[in-house]
């Protein structure tokens, strides 16, 4: 989660919210979550919008 948060430039809590809300796919391994790198890139690409 820390790596994903750094990559997305958000807090770890935001990543947890995205995972639990179903917006960011993740796999649970034991007590931790694993988020595929492609899922992060896809999410960021779809979340982008032109503000100008």
N, CA, C and O atoms as a Maestro MAE file, in Angstrom:
{
 s_m_m2io_version
 :::
 2.0.0
}

f_m_ct {
 s_m_title
 :::
 protein
 m_atom[208] {
  # First column is atom index #
  i_m_mmod_type
  r_m_x_coord
  r_m_y_coord
  r_m_z_coord
  i_m_residue_number
  s_m_chain_name
  s_m_pdb_residue_name
  s_m_pdb_atom_name
  i_m_atomic_number
  :::
  1 25 0.811 -1.194 0.000 1 A "UNK " " N  " 7
  2 3 0.000 0.000 0.000 1 A "UNK " " CA " 6
  3 2 0.857 1.261 0.000 1 A "UNK " " C  " 6
  4 15 0.508 2.255 -0.637 1 A "UNK " " O  " 8
  5 25 1.965 1.219 0.708 2 A "UNK " " N  " 7
  6 3 2.840 2.395 0.768 2 A "UNK " " CA " 6
  7 2 3.399 2.723 -0.614 2 A "UNK " " C  " 6
  8 15 3.484 3.891 -0.993 2 A "UNK " " O  " 8
  9 25 3.780 1.685 -1.370 3 A "UNK " " N  " 7
  10 3 4.311 1.916 -2.722 3 A "UNK " " CA " 6
  11 2 3.247 2.517 -3.624 3 A "UNK " " C  " 6
  12 15 3.522 3.435 -4.397 3 A "UNK " " O  " 8
  13 25 2.039 1.999 -3.523 4 A "UNK " " N  " 7
  14 3 0.933 2.512 -4.345 4 A "UNK " " CA " 6
  15 2 0.649 3.960 -3.975 4 A "UNK " " C  " 6
  16 15 0.450 4.800 -4.853 4 A "UNK " " O  " 8
  17 25 0.629 4.255 -2.684 5 A "UNK " " N  " 7
  18 3 0.374 5.623 -2.225 5 A "UNK " " CA " 6
  19 2 1.440 6.577 -2.751 5 A "UNK " " C  " 6
  20 15 1.125 7.689 -3.173 5 A "UNK " " O  " 8
  21 25 2.697 6.150 -2.728 6 A "UNK " " N  " 7
  22 3 3.780 6.985 -3.241 6 A "UNK " " CA " 6
  23 2 3.628 7.209 -4.738 6 A "UNK " " C  " 6
  24 15 3.791 8.328 -5.226 6 A "UNK " " O  " 8
  25 25 3.316 6.147 -5.461 7 A "UNK " " N  " 7
  26 3 3.156 6.242 -6.906 7 A "UNK " " CA " 6
  27 2 2.003 7.169 -7.283 7 A "UNK " " C  " 6
  28 15 2.099 7.927 -8.248 7 A "UNK " " O  " 8
  29 25 0.910 7.103 -6.516 8 A "UNK " " N  " 7
  30 3 -0.268 7.916 -6.803 8 A "UNK " " CA " 6
  31 2 -0.195 9.298 -6.154 8 A "UNK " " C  " 6
  32 15 -1.015 10.172 -6.436 8 A "UNK " " O  " 8
  33 25 0.801 9.482 -5.279 9 A "UNK " " N  " 7
  34 3 0.975 10.740 -4.543 9 A "UNK " " CA " 6
  35 2 -0.242 11.060 -3.675 9 A "UNK " " C  " 6
  36 15 -0.745 12.183 -3.657 9 A "UNK " " O  " 8
  37 25 -0.696 10.033 -2.956 10 A "UNK " " N  " 7
  38 3 -1.794 10.183 -2.002 10 A "UNK " " CA " 6
  39 2 -1.391 9.471 -0.713 10 A "UNK " " C  " 6
  40 15 -0.330 8.849 -0.651 10 A "UNK " " O  " 8
  41 25 -2.232 9.561 0.312 11 A "UNK " " N  " 7
  42 3 -1.928 8.880 1.567 11 A "UNK " " CA " 6
  43 2 -2.293 7.401 1.476 11 A "UNK " " C  " 6
  44 15 -3.056 6.992 0.600 11 A "UNK " " O  " 8
  45 25 -1.740 6.606 2.392 12 A "UNK " " N  " 7
  46 3 -2.074 5.181 2.430 12 A "UNK " " CA " 6
  47 2 -3.560 4.998 2.725 12 A "UNK " " C  " 6
  48 15 -4.187 4.074 2.207 12 A "UNK " " O  " 8
  49 25 -4.116 5.860 3.542 13 A "UNK " " N  " 7
  50 3 -5.540 5.757 3.867 13 A "UNK " " CA " 6
  51 2 -6.402 5.932 2.620 13 A "UNK " " C  " 6
  52 15 -7.425 5.262 2.480 13 A "UNK " " O  " 8
  53 25 -6.007 6.819 1.717 14 A "UNK " " N  " 7
  54 3 -6.743 7.007 0.471 14 A "UNK " " CA " 6
  55 2 -6.707 5.738 -0.371 14 A "UNK " " C  " 6
  56 15 -7.710 5.365 -0.980 14 A "UNK " " O  " 8
  57 25 -5.562 5.080 -0.407 15 A "UNK " " N  " 7
  58 3 -5.438 3.829 -1.159 15 A "UNK " " CA " 6
  59 2 -6.353 2.770 -0.543 15 A "UNK " " C  " 6
  60 15 -7.036 2.049 -1.270 15 A "UNK " " O  " 8
  61 25 -6.374 2.667 0.782 16 A "UNK " " N  " 7
  62 3 -7.267 1.718 1.448 16 A "UNK " " CA " 6
  63 2 -8.725 2.007 1.108 16 A "UNK " " C  " 6
  64 15 -9.504 1.084 0.871 16 A "UNK " " O  " 8
  65 25 -9.096 3.287 1.084 17 A "UNK " " N  " 7
  66 3 -10.474 3.655 0.736 17 A "UNK " " CA " 6
  67 2 -10.810 3.239 -0.690 17 A "UNK " " C  " 6
  68 15 -11.902 2.733 -0.949 17 A "UNK " " O  " 8
  69 25 -9.877 3.451 -1.614 18 A "UNK " " N  " 7
  70 3 -10.101 3.067 -3.010 18 A "UNK " " CA " 6
  71 2 -10.260 1.557 -3.145 18 A "UNK " " C  " 6
  72 15 -11.115 1.083 -3.893 18 A "UNK " " O  " 8
  73 25 -9.441 0.809 -2.426 19 A "UNK " " N  " 7
  74 3 -9.509 -0.656 -2.476 19 A "UNK " " CA " 6
  75 2 -10.818 -1.146 -1.870 19 A "UNK " " C  " 6
  76 15 -11.516 -1.961 -2.473 19 A "UNK " " O  " 8
  77 25 -11.152 -0.655 -0.691 20 A "UNK " " N  " 7
  78 3 -12.375 -1.103 -0.021 20 A "UNK " " CA " 6
  79 2 -13.630 -0.634 -0.754 20 A "UNK " " C  " 6
  80 15 -14.673 -1.283 -0.669 20 A "UNK " " O  " 8
  81 25 -13.541 0.474 -1.464 21 A "UNK " " N  " 7
  82 3 -14.679 0.979 -2.234 21 A "UNK " " CA " 6
  83 2 -14.831 0.302 -3.584 21 A "UNK " " C  " 6
  84 15 -15.805 0.545 -4.297 21 A "UNK " " O  " 8
  85 25 -13.872 -0.547 -3.940 22 A "UNK " " N  " 7
  86 3 -13.950 -1.264 -5.197 22 A "UNK " " CA " 6
  87 2 -13.447 -0.493 -6.403 22 A "UNK " " C  " 6
  88 15 -13.554 -0.978 -7.529 22 A "UNK " " O  " 8
  89 25 -12.899 0.698 -6.192 23 A "UNK " " N  " 7
  90 3 -12.405 1.508 -7.303 23 A "UNK " " CA " 6
  91 2 -11.027 1.057 -7.785 23 A "UNK " " C  " 6
  92 15 -10.657 1.286 -8.937 23 A "UNK " " O  " 8
  93 25 -10.280 0.420 -6.900 24 A "UNK " " N  " 7
  94 3 -8.930 -0.039 -7.218 24 A "UNK " " CA " 6
  95 2 -8.851 -1.528 -6.877 24 A "UNK " " C  " 6
  96 15 -8.936 -1.901 -5.707 24 A "UNK " " O  " 8
  97 25 -8.688 -2.381 -7.894 25 A "UNK " " N  " 7
  98 3 -8.656 -3.827 -7.619 25 A "UNK " " CA " 6
  99 2 -7.402 -4.222 -6.835 25 A "UNK " " C  " 6
  100 15 -6.312 -3.701 -7.075 25 A "UNK " " O  " 8
  101 25 -7.577 -5.138 -5.908 26 A "UNK " " N  " 7
  102 3 -6.464 -5.611 -5.086 26 A "UNK " " CA " 6
  103 2 -6.723 -7.059 -4.689 26 A "UNK " " C  " 6
  104 15 -7.859 -7.533 -4.692 26 A "UNK " " O  " 8
  105 25 -5.648 -7.740 -4.351 27 A "UNK " " N  " 7
  106 3 -5.725 -9.121 -3.887 27 A "UNK " " CA " 6
  107 2 -5.257 -9.145 -2.447 27 A "UNK " " C  " 6
  108 15 -4.236 -8.549 -2.104 27 A "UNK " " O  " 8
  109 25 -6.001 -9.832 -1.614 28 A "UNK " " N  " 7
  110 3 -5.617 -9.931 -0.208 28 A "UNK " " CA " 6
  111 2 -4.688 -11.120 -0.024 28 A "UNK " " C  " 6
  112 15 -5.020 -12.244 -0.402 28 A "UNK " " O  " 8
  113 25 -3.518 -10.866 0.561 29 A "UNK " " N  " 7
  114 3 -2.542 -11.908 0.858 29 A "UNK " " CA " 6
  115 2 -2.289 -11.847 2.357 29 A "UNK " " C  " 6
  116 15 -1.598 -10.951 2.843 29 A "UNK " " O  " 8
  117 25 -2.848 -12.799 3.079 30 A "UNK " " N  " 7
  118 3 -2.745 -12.753 4.531 30 A "UNK " " CA " 6
  119 2 -3.507 -11.557 5.056 30 A "UNK " " C  " 6
  120 15 -4.706 -11.420 4.813 30 A "UNK " " O  " 8
  121 25 -2.817 -10.695 5.774 31 A "UNK " " N  " 7
  122 3 -3.464 -9.493 6.308 31 A "UNK " " CA " 6
  123 2 -3.195 -8.254 5.465 31 A "UNK " " C  " 6
  124 15 -3.669 -7.166 5.792 31 A "UNK " " O  " 8
  125 25 -2.442 -8.410 4.391 32 A "UNK " " N  " 7
  126 3 -2.110 -7.251 3.564 32 A "UNK " " CA " 6
  127 2 -2.764 -7.357 2.190 32 A "UNK " " C  " 6
  128 15 -3.278 -8.408 1.807 32 A "UNK " " O  " 8
  129 25 -2.733 -6.264 1.473 33 A "UNK " " N  " 7
  130 3 -3.289 -6.205 0.126 33 A "UNK " " CA " 6
  131 2 -2.172 -6.041 -0.881 33 A "UNK " " C  " 6
  132 15 -1.145 -5.426 -0.596 33 A "UNK " " O  " 8
  133 25 -2.383 -6.600 -2.068 34 A "UNK " " N  " 7
  134 3 -1.462 -6.420 -3.187 34 A "UNK " " CA " 6
  135 2 -2.253 -5.798 -4.324 34 A "UNK " " C  " 6
  136 15 -3.301 -6.309 -4.720 34 A "UNK " " O  " 8
  137 25 -1.744 -4.692 -4.845 35 A "UNK " " N  " 7
  138 3 -2.399 -4.007 -5.951 35 A "UNK " " CA " 6
  139 2 -1.504 -4.156 -7.171 35 A "UNK " " C  " 6
  140 15 -0.347 -3.737 -7.142 35 A "UNK " " O  " 8
  141 25 -2.026 -4.753 -8.252 36 A "UNK " " N  " 7
  142 3 -1.209 -4.894 -9.467 36 A "UNK " " CA " 6
  143 2 -0.817 -3.523 -10.026 36 A "UNK " " C  " 6
  144 15 -1.607 -2.579 -10.013 36 A "UNK " " O  " 8
  145 25 0.412 -3.440 -10.511 37 A "UNK " " N  " 7
  146 3 0.909 -2.166 -11.039 37 A "UNK " " CA " 6
  147 2 0.048 -1.673 -12.193 37 A "UNK " " C  " 6
  148 15 -0.207 -0.474 -12.310 37 A "UNK " " O  " 8
  149 25 -0.397 -2.585 -13.041 38 A "UNK " " N  " 7
  150 3 -1.256 -2.207 -14.172 38 A "UNK " " CA " 6
  151 2 -2.559 -1.588 -13.679 38 A "UNK " " C  " 6
  152 15 -3.069 -0.651 -14.294 38 A "UNK " " O  " 8
  153 25 -3.098 -2.099 -12.582 39 A "UNK " " N  " 7
  154 3 -4.342 -1.553 -12.027 39 A "UNK " " CA " 6
  155 2 -4.150 -0.110 -11.586 39 A "UNK " " C  " 6
  156 15 -5.039 0.721 -11.766 39 A "UNK " " O  " 8
  157 25 -2.996 0.186 -11.012 40 A "UNK " " N  " 7
  158 3 -2.705 1.562 -10.577 40 A "UNK " " CA " 6
  159 2 -2.615 2.483 -11.794 40 A "UNK " " C  " 6
  160 15 -3.196 3.568 -11.800 40 A "UNK " " O  " 8
  161 25 -1.887 2.048 -12.821 41 A "UNK " " N  " 7
  162 3 -1.738 2.871 -14.024 41 A "UNK " " CA " 6
  163 2 -3.082 3.064 -14.729 41 A "UNK " " C  " 6
  164 15 -3.378 4.160 -15.203 41 A "UNK " " O  " 8
  165 25 -3.895 2.010 -14.801 42 A "UNK " " N  " 7
  166 3 -5.221 2.122 -15.413 42 A "UNK " " CA " 6
  167 2 -6.102 3.094 -14.636 42 A "UNK " " C  " 6
  168 15 -6.806 3.909 -15.231 42 A "UNK " " O  " 8
  169 25 -6.062 3.008 -13.304 43 A "UNK " " N  " 7
  170 3 -6.864 3.898 -12.484 43 A "UNK " " CA " 6
  171 2 -6.453 5.355 -12.709 43 A "UNK " " C  " 6
  172 15 -7.304 6.229 -12.880 43 A "UNK " " O  " 8
  173 25 -5.150 5.605 -12.707 44 A "UNK " " N  " 7
  174 3 -4.669 6.975 -12.897 44 A "UNK " " CA " 6
  175 2 -5.022 7.502 -14.285 44 A "UNK " " C  " 6
  176 15 -5.359 8.676 -14.440 44 A "UNK " " O  " 8
  177 25 -4.945 6.643 -15.281 45 A "UNK " " N  " 7
  178 3 -5.264 7.072 -16.641 45 A "UNK " " CA " 6
  179 2 -6.748 7.396 -16.773 45 A "UNK " " C  " 6
  180 15 -7.109 8.357 -17.453 45 A "UNK " " O  " 8
  181 25 -7.607 6.616 -16.138 46 A "UNK " " N  " 7
  182 3 -9.054 6.853 -16.211 46 A "UNK " " CA " 6
  183 2 -9.492 8.007 -15.321 46 A "UNK " " C  " 6
  184 15 -10.525 8.624 -15.578 46 A "UNK " " O  " 8
  185 25 -8.726 8.307 -14.279 47 A "UNK " " N  " 7
  186 3 -9.089 9.371 -13.357 47 A "UNK " " CA " 6
  187 2 -8.651 10.741 -13.886 47 A "UNK " " C  " 6
  188 15 -9.083 11.772 -13.370 47 A "UNK " " O  " 8
  189 25 -7.798 10.755 -14.909 48 A "UNK " " N  " 7
  190 3 -7.281 12.014 -15.446 48 A "UNK " " CA " 6
  191 2 -8.372 12.773 -16.190 48 A "UNK " " C  " 6
  192 15 -9.143 12.180 -16.945 48 A "UNK " " O  " 8
  193 25 -8.436 14.063 -15.980 49 A "UNK " " N  " 7
  194 3 -9.325 14.894 -16.776 49 A "UNK " " CA " 6
  195 2 -8.654 16.242 -17.027 49 A "UNK " " C  " 6
  196 15 -7.815 16.675 -16.237 49 A "UNK " " O  " 8
  197 25 -9.015 16.891 -18.100 50 A "UNK " " N  " 7
  198 3 -8.399 18.148 -18.476 50 A "UNK " " CA " 6
  199 2 -9.096 19.290 -17.741 50 A "UNK " " C  " 6
  200 15 -10.265 19.583 -17.994 50 A "UNK " " O  " 8
  201 25 -8.378 19.919 -16.846 51 A "UNK " " N  " 7
  202 3 -8.958 20.994 -16.038 51 A "UNK " " CA " 6
  203 2 -8.881 22.351 -16.737 51 A "UNK " " C  " 6
  204 15 -9.412 23.338 -16.228 51 A "UNK " " O  " 8
  205 25 -8.240 22.407 -17.876 52 A "UNK " " N  " 7
  206 3 -8.060 23.678 -18.553 52 A "UNK " " CA " 6
  207 2 -9.017 23.815 -19.628 52 A "UNK " " C  " 6
  208 15 -9.024 24.831 -20.323 52 A "UNK " " O  " 8
  :::
 }
 m_bond[207] {
  # First column is bond index #
  i_m_from
  i_m_to
  i_m_order
  :::
  1 1 2 1
  2 2 3 1
  3 3 4 2
  4 3 5 1
  5 5 6 1
  6 6 7 1
  7 7 8 2
  8 7 9 1
  9 9 10 1
  10 10 11 1
  11 11 12 2
  12 11 13 1
  13 13 14 1
  14 14 15 1
  15 15 16 2
  16 15 17 1
  17 17 18 1
  18 18 19 1
  19 19 20 2
  20 19 21 1
  21 21 22 1
  22 22 23 1
  23 23 24 2
  24 23 25 1
  25 25 26 1
  26 26 27 1
  27 27 28 2
  28 27 29 1
  29 29 30 1
  30 30 31 1
  31 31 32 2
  32 31 33 1
  33 33 34 1
  34 34 35 1
  35 35 36 2
  36 35 37 1
  37 37 38 1
  38 38 39 1
  39 39 40 2
  40 39 41 1
  41 41 42 1
  42 42 43 1
  43 43 44 2
  44 43 45 1
  45 45 46 1
  46 46 47 1
  47 47 48 2
  48 47 49 1
  49 49 50 1
  50 50 51 1
  51 51 52 2
  52 51 53 1
  53 53 54 1
  54 54 55 1
  55 55 56 2
  56 55 57 1
  57 57 58 1
  58 58 59 1
  59 59 60 2
  60 59 61 1
  61 61 62 1
  62 62 63 1
  63 63 64 2
  64 63 65 1
  65 65 66 1
  66 66 67 1
  67 67 68 2
  68 67 69 1
  69 69 70 1
  70 70 71 1
  71 71 72 2
  72 71 73 1
  73 73 74 1
  74 74 75 1
  75 75 76 2
  76 75 77 1
  77 77 78 1
  78 78 79 1
  79 79 80 2
  80 79 81 1
  81 81 82 1
  82 82 83 1
  83 83 84 2
  84 83 85 1
  85 85 86 1
  86 86 87 1
  87 87 88 2
  88 87 89 1
  89 89 90 1
  90 90 91 1
  91 91 92 2
  92 91 93 1
  93 93 94 1
  94 94 95 1
  95 95 96 2
  96 95 97 1
  97 97 98 1
  98 98 99 1
  99 99 100 2
  100 99 101 1
  101 101 102 1
  102 102 103 1
  103 103 104 2
  104 103 105 1
  105 105 106 1
  106 106 107 1
  107 107 108 2
  108 107 109 1
  109 109 110 1
  110 110 111 1
  111 111 112 2
  112 111 113 1
  113 113 114 1
  114 114 115 1
  115 115 116 2
  116 115 117 1
  117 117 118 1
  118 118 119 1
  119 119 120 2
  120 119 121 1
  121 121 122 1
  122 122 123 1
  123 123 124 2
  124 123 125 1
  125 125 126 1
  126 126 127 1
  127 127 128 2
  128 127 129 1
  129 129 130 1
  130 130 131 1
  131 131 132 2
  132 131 133 1
  133 133 134 1
  134 134 135 1
  135 135 136 2
  136 135 137 1
  137 137 138 1
  138 138 139 1
  139 139 140 2
  140 139 141 1
  141 141 142 1
  142 142 143 1
  143 143 144 2
  144 143 145 1
  145 145 146 1
  146 146 147 1
  147 147 148 2
  148 147 149 1
  149 149 150 1
  150 150 151 1
  151 151 152 2
  152 151 153 1
  153 153 154 1
  154 154 155 1
  155 155 156 2
  156 155 157 1
  157 157 158 1
  158 158 159 1
  159 159 160 2
  160 159 161 1
  161 161 162 1
  162 162 163 1
  163 163 164 2
  164 163 165 1
  165 165 166 1
  166 166 167 1
  167 167 168 2
  168 167 169 1
  169 169 170 1
  170 170 171 1
  171 171 172 2
  172 171 173 1
  173 173 174 1
  174 174 175 1
  175 175 176 2
  176 175 177 1
  177 177 178 1
  178 178 179 1
  179 179 180 2
  180 179 181 1
  181 181 182 1
  182 182 183 1
  183 183 184 2
  184 183 185 1
  185 185 186 1
  186 186 187 1
  187 187 188 2
  188 187 189 1
  189 189 190 1
  190 190 191 1
  191 191 192 2
  192 191 193 1
  193 193 194 1
  194 194 195 1
  195 195 196 2
  196 195 197 1
  197 197 198 1
  198 198 199 1
  199 199 200 2
  200 199 201 1
  201 201 202 1
  202 202 203 1
  203 203 204 2
  204 203 205 1
  205 205 206 1
  206 206 207 1
  207 207 208 2
  :::
 }
}
